[in-house]
Amino acid sequence: MGIIVNLDVMMARRKMSLNELADRVDLTVSNLSILKTGKARAIRFSTLEALCRELECQPGDLLAYNNEDSEVE
């Protein structure tokens, strides 16, 4: 997939643990981990909004597009 998730970068910049962020955005640690590792197939806008609110960032800080990594299914 050509979408890159930079959640781990933003968490490190904010010195926030996976457990702390999961509590703040009301997600399970396992679901947040799936998103963090880039294995998620989708994200709800409400989840993206909560992540941006808690990490004090913009959606573009969390998500990036890389055309070279795209796969045709």
C-alpha positions, 0 to 999 in steps of 0.5 A: 500500500502506498499510504505510510503511517507516521504515528510512531514518529508523532508519538515519539515527538510528543513523548507519548506511549502507545498505552497513553494514546490508546486511553486518550483516543478510546481505542484498544492498544491492539487496534492502535498498534495495527494502525501504528505498524501500517497494517490497517486497511482503513481509518475512521475520520473520528479516529483520525480527528482524535489522534490529531487532537491528542498529538496536536498535529494535522492529518498530513503529519500522520499520513503520507502517500508514496507512489513507489510502494503502491501495489495493484490488487 
